[in-house]
Amino acid sequence: MTQIRLHNSKTRKEEVLAPLTPGKVSMYVCGPTVYDRAHIGNARPVIVFDTLFRLLRHVYGAENVTYVRNFTDVDDKINAEALRRQAAGVPGTLEDLIRGRTEETIAWYHADMDALGALRPTHEPRATEYIGPMIAMIEELIARGHAYAAEGHVLFDVRSFAGYGALSGRSVDDMIAGARVEVAPYKRDPMDFVLWKPSDDSLPGWQSPWGRGRPGWHIECSAMSRELLGETFDIHGGGIDLQFPHHENEIAQSCCANPSGQFAKIWMHNEMLQVEGKKMSKSLGNFFTVRDLLEQGWPGEVIRFVYLQTHYSKPMDWTDEKARQAEATLRKWRGMIAGAEPGQADPSVVAALSQDLNTAGAIAELHALAGKGDAAGLLASARLLGLLLPDMGAWAEQSVDLTAHAGHLAALRADAMVRKDFSAVDAMKSALMAAGVEVRMSKAGVELLPAAGFDASKLPVLE
């Protein structure tokens, strides 16, 4: 069987994946808080761990891999959005507005991630479906001396867990020294975090031993992973932004509630995403949702390809130039595999992915397969990365020979250079670009390439 090696964020070294149950793999990845559309940074862990999911299914068999990714559907941001809608006069009770918003957002999320070629996980639990197990785990933590109730809240006692900070490499005292937060008076220690908090009549809540309230964020994943995967499982993934405090807190509460378990054996974290070399932010005008990119004309397959070109552990930069190059590559490959049946995934591609999910290396191997003209091997290997899937190629079906248009533009340019009047050339270029054609003009000649949003029906008519 193929040996898979993964970098473990907790031990800070590469380790061989040795499943707890031989031949079966379990993986938990933190999912979205469903109050708005997923931005393109949110899509990175989806694509990273979907690719790992595909590799695990390839190596162990689809029936032997369990992948859990949650939906956080109880959160103050969701409540705030529902209250905003209520204030704006949207009809319905607050509970109806909250449910409507979460259902709408989950549908958006599924549609957007489907467009990126992501498989649905084995389980997609919603936090509101696991309130009972969360309350039970909190009770266990109190009974074991790791949590305490105070003023309607329940808090985890960070000092009670000696291993706190091991994942992020921080000491509790350093965390306190660097903190710039107001400490609630009911906390015994500034680093103690909320497991349960009270809800008044204007907020959603559930009855508990500590009064009507709702869970804190961190307890959700600990409770849901235990219910679906057990006290110990193989892989836990998520973005590097979750390493502290979310994942650190998950470890603390899970290990204290389940002293005989290990929680997750291997931790994996993907790095952050930038846009055109800058941190994505609304103030810079470079904040995009996945739906924004799709509506700009970038096919989901092209977006996925751009993401896979950077190793998950490295910061990734989304640029339009990368997307244009990805689209050109995929058009070429789709033309090459037309009519081909998939063969076997090439061992070199499997080997690259098995070496800490080296997607950049795997793509280099795909280029090599294309260079050798191995259509069957290219098709099977690309599908292992979620590329060249049969239901993702509609965008590339518009194929047209642009030779005549290139020749016409070249003739216009030659004539313009004699007459010193380039108006006809500029008009032709504008018409081609409006049809989604990238125009490249140099001393060597004219090159036309289909680009994002290419529409053959909009090409200028040649006389």
C-alpha positions in Angstrom: 0.0 0.0 0.0 1.2 3.5 -0.8 2.9 5.2 2.2 1.5 8.7 2.9 3.7 11.1 4.8 2.2 14.3 6.3 3.6 17.2 8.3 2.2 17.2 11.8 1.8 20.8 13.1 1.8 19.5 16.7 5.1 17.6 16.6 6.5 19.9 13.9 7.8 17.0 11.9 6.8 14.8 9.0 5.1 11.6 10.0 3.9 8.4 8.2 0.1 8.2 8.3 -0.5 5.0 10.3 -4.3 4.8 10.8 -5.7 3.9 14.2 -7.8 1.2 12.6 -5.6 -0.5 9.9 -7.0 0.2 6.5 -9.4 2.9 7.6 -8.8 6.6 7.9 -10.7 9.3 9.9 -10.4 13.1 9.3 -12.0 16.1 10.8 -11.8 19.6 9.3 -13.2 22.8 10.8 -16.0 24.1 8.5 -17.6 27.5 8.0 -19.7 29.7 10.3 -22.7 30.1 8.1 -23.7 33.8 8.2 -22.5 34.9 4.8 -20.9 33.7 1.5 -17.5 32.0 1.6 -14.7 34.3 0.6 -11.8 32.9 -1.5 -9.6 32.5 1.7 -12.3 30.1 3.1 -12.0 28.1 -0.1 -8.4 27.2 0.5 -8.9 24.6 3.3 -11.8 23.2 1.3 -9.6 22.5 -1.8 -6.6 21.4 0.3 -8.5 18.8 2.3 -10.7 17.7 -0.6 -7.5 16.8 -2.4 -6.3 14.9 0.7 -9.7 13.2 0.9 -9.3 12.1 -2.8 -5.8 10.7 -2.2 -7.0 8.8 0.9 -9.9 7.3 -1.1 -7.5 6.3 -3.8 -5.1 4.6 -1.4 -7.6 3.1 1.1 -10.8 2.8 -0.9 -13.7 5.3 -0.7 -15.6 3.1 1.8 -12.7 3.2 4.2 -12.4 7.0 4.6 -14.6 9.0 6.9 -14.3 12.8 6.4 -16.2 15.1 8.8 -16.5 18.9 8.2 -18.9 20.8 10.4 -21.2 23.8 9.9 -21.2 26.3 12.8 -24.9 27.4 12.7 -25.1 29.0 16.2 -22.9 32.1 16.5 -23.2 35.7 17.4 -22.5 36.8 13.8 -25.5 34.8 12.7 -27.6 36.3 15.5 -26.5 39.8 14.5 -27.5 39.3 10.9 -30.9 37.9 11.9 -31.5 40.9 14.2 -30.4 43.3 11.3 -33.0 41.6 9.1 -35.6 41.8 11.7 -34.9 45.6 12.2 -35.2 46.0 8.4 -38.7 44.7 8.5 -38.1 41.2 7.2 -41.1 39.1 8.4 -40.8 36.2 10.7 -39.7 35.4 14.2 -36.0 35.7 15.2 -35.8 31.9 15.2 -37.2 31.8 11.7 -34.8 34.5 10.4 -31.8 32.6 12.0 -32.9 29.3 10.4 -33.6 31.0 7.1 -30.2 32.7 7.0 -28.2 29.5 7.9 -30.2 27.4 5.4 -29.6 30.0 2.7 -25.9 30.2 3.5 -25.3 26.5 3.6 -27.0 26.2 0.2 -24.6 29.0 -1.1 -21.6 27.2 0.4 -22.6 23.9 -1.2 -23.1 25.5 -4.6 -19.8 27.4 -4.5 -17.7 24.5 -3.3 -19.4 22.1 -5.7 -18.3 24.6 -8.5 -14.7 24.1 -7.3 -14.9 20.4 -7.7 -15.0 19.6 -4.0 -16.6 16.3 -2.9 -19.1 16.5 -0.1 -17.6 15.1 3.1 -18.9 11.9 4.6 -20.6 13.9 7.4 -21.5 17.6 7.6 -22.8 18.0 11.1 -24.5 21.2 12.2 -23.7 22.5 15.7 -27.4 22.9 16.5 -27.9 19.2 16.1 -25.3 18.4 18.8 -26.2 20.6 21.7 -26.9 17.6 23.9 -23.4 16.1 23.4 -21.9 19.5 24.0 -23.7 19.9 27.3 -22.7 16.3 28.3 -19.0 17.1 27.5 -19.2 20.3 29.6 -20.6 18.4 32.5 -17.8 15.9 32.2 -15.2 18.7 32.3 -16.8 20.2 35.4 -16.9 16.8 37.1 -13.2 16.3 36.3 -12.2 19.7 37.7 -11.3 21.3 34.3 -14.3 23.7 34.1 -16.4 25.9 36.4 -19.7 27.7 36.3 -19.9 31.4 37.0 -22.7 33.9 36.4 -24.5 31.7 33.9 -21.3 30.9 32.1 -19.2 27.8 32.1 -15.5 28.3 31.5 -12.6 26.0 30.9 -9.8 26.2 33.4 -6.7 26.6 31.2 -4.3 26.1 34.1 -5.8 22.7 34.7 -4.3 21.3 31.5 -0.6 21.1 31.5 -0.3 20.7 27.8 -2.0 23.9 26.9 0.0 25.8 24.3 1.8 22.8 22.8 0.2 23.1 19.4 0.8 26.8 18.9 4.2 26.7 20.8 3.1 29.3 23.3 3.2 29.4 27.1 0.1 30.5 29.0 2.1 33.3 30.7 3.3 34.6 27.4 -0.2 34.5 26.0 -1.5 36.5 29.0 1.4 39.1 28.6 0.6 39.5 24.9 -3.2 39.7 25.3 -5.0 43.0 24.8 -8.5 41.9 25.9 -10.7 43.0 28.7 -10.9 40.2 31.2 -14.4 39.3 32.3 -14.9 39.5 36.1 -16.2 36.0 36.3 -13.0 34.4 34.9 -10.5 32.9 37.3 -7.7 33.3 34.8 -7.5 35.7 31.8 -6.9 32.8 29.5 -10.0 30.7 30.6 -12.4 30.4 27.7 -16.1 30.0 27.4 -17.8 26.6 27.0 -21.4 27.9 27.7 -22.9 31.4 27.8 -26.3 32.7 28.8 -29.0 33.7 26.3 -31.7 36.3 27.0 -35.1 36.1 25.3 -33.8 37.9 22.2 -31.3 35.3 21.4 -31.4 31.5 20.6 -30.9 29.3 23.6 -31.2 25.8 25.0 -32.0 24.7 28.5 -28.9 23.4 30.4 -27.8 22.8 34.1 -26.5 26.4 34.0 -29.7 28.0 32.7 -30.9 28.9 29.2 -27.9 29.5 27.0 -25.8 28.5 24.0 -22.5 26.9 23.5 -19.1 28.6 23.0 -17.4 28.1 19.7 -14.7 25.7 20.7 -16.8 23.0 22.4 -18.7 22.4 19.1 -15.9 20.7 17.3 -14.8 18.6 20.3 -18.3 17.3 20.8 -19.1 16.6 17.1 -15.8 14.9 16.4 -16.2 12.6 19.4 -19.7 11.7 18.4 -18.8 10.9 14.8 -15.2 9.8 15.0 -14.6 8.8 18.6 -12.2 10.0 21.3 -9.2 9.6 19.0 -9.0 9.9 15.2 -6.3 10.2 12.5 -6.2 13.7 11.0 -7.5 17.1 12.1 -7.2 20.0 9.6 -8.0 23.6 9.2 -6.5 27.0 8.3 -3.5 28.3 10.2 -5.6 31.1 11.6 -7.5 28.5 13.6 -4.4 27.0 15.3 -4.8 29.4 18.2 -7.0 29.7 20.0 -9.6 27.4 18.4 -7.5 24.2 17.8 -5.5 24.8 21.0 -8.8 24.9 22.9 -10.2 21.9 21.2 -7.2 19.9 22.3 -7.5 21.1 25.9 -11.1 20.3 26.3 -11.1 17.0 24.4 -8.0 15.6 26.2 -9.5 16.6 29.6 -12.9 15.1 28.8 -11.4 12.0 27.3 -8.2 11.3 29.4 -7.8 7.9 27.7 -7.9 9.3 24.2 -5.4 11.2 22.1 -7.9 13.4 20.2 -6.2 13.9 16.8 -3.0 12.1 16.0 -1.9 14.4 13.1 -2.7 18.1 12.8 -2.5 19.8 9.4 -2.8 23.6 8.8 -2.9 25.4 5.5 -1.4 28.9 5.2 -3.3 32.0 4.3 -4.2 33.6 1.0 -3.3 36.9 -0.6 -4.7 38.7 -3.6 -2.2 40.2 -6.1 0.5 40.2 -3.4 -1.6 41.9 -0.7 -3.6 40.8 2.3 -7.2 40.5 1.3 -9.4 43.1 2.9 -12.5 45.1 2.0 -10.6 48.4 2.7 -8.1 47.6 -0.1 -10.9 46.7 -2.5 -9.4 43.2 -3.0 -11.9 41.2 -1.0 -13.7 38.5 -3.1 -16.1 35.7 -2.4 -15.9 32.5 -4.4 -19.2 33.6 -6.1 -17.5 36.9 -7.1 -14.8 35.0 -9.0 -17.3 32.6 -10.6 -19.4 35.6 -11.7 -16.3 37.4 -13.1 -16.1 34.4 -15.5 -13.4 32.3 -13.8 -14.5 28.7 -14.1 -14.4 26.7 -10.9 -11.8 24.3 -12.3 -9.5 27.2 -13.1 -9.8 28.5 -9.6 -9.0 25.1 -8.2 -6.0 24.8 -10.5 -4.6 28.1 -9.2 -4.9 27.0 -5.6 -3.2 23.6 -6.2 -0.2 25.3 -7.7 1.0 26.3 -4.3 1.8 23.9 -1.5 -0.7 24.1 1.3 1.9 25.0 3.9 3.0 28.1 1.9 1.2 31.4 1.6 -0.8 31.5 -1.6 -1.3 34.5 -3.9 -4.3 34.7 -6.2 -3.6 36.7 -9.3 -5.5 37.2 -12.6 -2.3 36.2 -14.5 -2.1 32.9 -12.7 -5.7 32.3 -13.5 -5.2 33.1 -17.2 -2.3 30.7 -17.4 -4.3 28.0 -15.6 -7.2 28.5 -18.0 -4.8 28.2 -21.0 -3.3 25.0 -19.6 -6.7 23.4 -18.8 -8.0 24.3 -22.3 -4.9 22.5 -23.8 -5.3 19.5 -21.6 -9.1 19.2 -22.2 -8.4 19.3 -25.9 -5.9 16.6 -25.5 -8.1 14.2 -23.6 -11.2 14.6 -25.9 -12.5 11.2 -26.5 -10.0 9.5 -24.1 -10.9 7.1 -21.4 -9.1 7.4 -18.1 -6.3 4.9 -17.5 -4.5 4.5 -14.1 -3.3 7.4 -12.1 0.4 7.8 -12.8 2.6 6.6 -9.9 4.6 9.8 -10.0 1.5 11.9 -9.3 0.4 9.6 -6.5 4.0 9.8 -5.1 4.0 13.6 -5.1 0.6 13.8 -3.4 1.7 11.1 -0.8 4.7 13.3 0.1 2.9 15.8 2.4 0.3 16.6 -0.3 2.7 18.1 -2.7 0.1 19.4 -5.2 2.7 21.6 -7.0 4.8 18.6 -7.6 1.8 16.6 -8.8 0.9 19.3 -11.3 4.5 19.3 -12.6 4.0 15.5 -13.2 0.7 16.3 -15.1 2.6 18.6 -17.4 5.1 15.8 -18.0 2.3 13.4 -18.9 0.8 15.9 -21.3 4.2 16.4 -22.8 4.4 12.7 -23.5 1.0 12.7 -25.1 -0.4 10.2 -22.4 -4.0 11.3 -22.6 -5.3 8.3 -20.5 -2.7 8.8 -17.8 -3.2 12.6 -17.7 -7.0 12.2 -17.4 -6.8 9.6 -14.5 -4.1 11.5 -12.7 -5.7 14.9 -13.1 -9.0 13.6 -11.7 -7.1 12.5 -8.5 -6.5 16.2 -8.0 -10.1 17.1 -8.8 -9.3 18.4 -12.3 -10.6 17.4 -15.7 -13.7 16.0 -14.1 -16.5 15.3 -16.7 -19.0 17.7 -15.0 -16.6 20.6 -14.8 -15.7 21.1 -18.4 -18.6 23.0 -19.8 -16.6 26.2 -19.7 -14.1 24.7 -22.1 -16.6 23.3 -24.6 -16.6 26.5 -26.6 -13.7 25.7 -28.9 -13.1 27.8 -32.0 -10.2 28.3 -34.4 -9.0 31.8 -33.9 -6.5 31.6 -36.7 -8.6 33.6 -39.1 -9.1 36.4 -36.6 -5.4 36.4 -35.8 -4.6 36.7 -39.5 -7.2 39.5 -40.0 -5.7 41.5 -37.0 -2.2 41.0 -38.4 -3.2 42.3 -41.8 -4.9 45.3 -40.1 -1.7 46.0 -38.2 0.5 45.8 -41.3 -1.8 48.2 -43.1 -1.9 50.5 -40.1 1.8 50.7 -39.9 1.9 51.9 -43.6 -0.9 54.4 -43.1 0.0 55.4 -39.6 -3.6 55.0 -38.6 -4.3 52.3 -35.9 -8.0 53.0 -35.3 -9.1 49.8 -37.1 -6.5 47.8 -35.1 -7.8 49.2 -31.8 -11.4 48.5 -32.8 -10.6 44.9 -33.7 -8.7 44.4 -30.4 -11.5 45.8 -28.4 -14.0 43.6 -30.1 -11.9 40.5 -29.5 -11.4 41.4 -25.8 -15.1 41.9 -25.4 -15.5 38.3 -26.6 -13.1 37.2 -23.9 -10.0 36.8 -26.1 -6.5 37.7 -24.8 -4.7 39.6 -27.6 -0.9 39.2 -27.7 0.9 41.3 -30.4 4.7 41.3 -30.8 7.3 41.5 -33.6 6.8 37.7 -34.0 3.2 38.2 -34.9 -0.3 38.1 -33.4 -1.4 35.4 -30.9 -5.1 35.1 -29.7 -6.0 33.0 -26.7 -9.4 32.3 -25.2 -9.4 33.9 -21.7 -11.8 34.2 -18.8 -15.4 34.6 -19.9 -14.6 33.6 -23.5 -17.8 33.6 -25.6 -17.5 32.5 -29.2 -20.9 34.0 -30.1 -19.4 37.5 -29.4 -16.5 37.2 -31.8 -16.5 40.0 -34.4 -17.7 38.9 -37.9 -15.0 38.8 -40.5 -15.9 40.2 -43.9 
